[in-house]
Amino acid sequence: MEYSKQAKRAITGASRLSKSLQHSYVGTEHLLISIIEQENSLAAKVLNSNGVDKQALLKLVEELISPGGRSCYQRKRWLHSKDGTAFRACQR
């Protein structure tokens, strides 16, 4: 299968981000942040127009996944804000 140039950039960016965060895998969270970094792509424009913020996502990934790729998955819970959006928080 041949990927488009934008898809290749997104995958390469996701891999680079994963390595910079010292994660042992490349996941959808890395790919999402990489897509947002491609400011001229349609996907990035859609995400940005819907309020998806790269810095907020990056902070969440850094909080939930430790270096090495270990997450706090078993300790997290879903929290819901008054406007109906959901987010995860680690229980300490």
N, C-alpha and C positions, 0 to 999 in steps of 0.2 A: 504494500500500500504506500502510495506517495502522499506526503503531507504538504500543505501549502507553506509558503515562506513564513506567514504569520504563525501557523501552528508549530513549525520548527523553532521559531523564536520563543514561543511560549514554553515549549518543552525544555529548551536549553536554559531559559531563565528560571524555570521551576527547579531544575537540577542545580543550578548555581545557588539559588536561594536556599535549598535544602542543605547544601554543603556549608554555606555561610552560617547557617543556624546549627550546624553540627548534628543534623538529623541523619539517621541511618537509612532513610528511604525518601522517595519523592512521592508526595501525596496530592490529593485534590486541592488541599489548602495552599500548597506551593504553586500549583498550576493557576489557581484563581488569582493569587497575588501577582504572578507573572503576567497574566492576561491584563490586569488592571494597569500594569506598567506600560503596556503598549497603547499609549494615549490616543493614537490615531485609528485604532481598530474599532470596528463596530461593537464588538463585545465589551470593550473598555468603556465606550461611550454609553452603552445601555446600563452597565453596572454603575458608572458614575452618576448618570441621570436618575438612578434609583437610590442614590445615597450610600452606595457601597464605598467605604473609605479605606484606602490601602493601609494607612498608618494604624487604623483601628484593627484591621484584620491581622496585620503583622504583630501588633501587641498581643492580640488574643492567641495567636499561634505560639508566640514566645512564652506566654503564661501557661498554656495548656500542654505544651510538648517540651520536654526537657531535652538537652543535648543527648544524642544517641537515639532519639526517637521515642523515648518512653513518655507516654501521656498520662494524664490524671483521669483517664476515661472512667475507671471504676469508681472514682470519688466525685465525679462531676454530677451536677444536677441541672435541670433546665429551669431558667427563671424567665418569667414573662413580664414585660413592661405593660403599662396601662394602654399603650397604643396597639398592643397585640403582637409586637415583635418579640421573638424569643432569643435568648442568648444563654451561653453556658457559663457556669462559674465553678471553679474548683472548691471543694470543701477543704479547709485546712485542718 
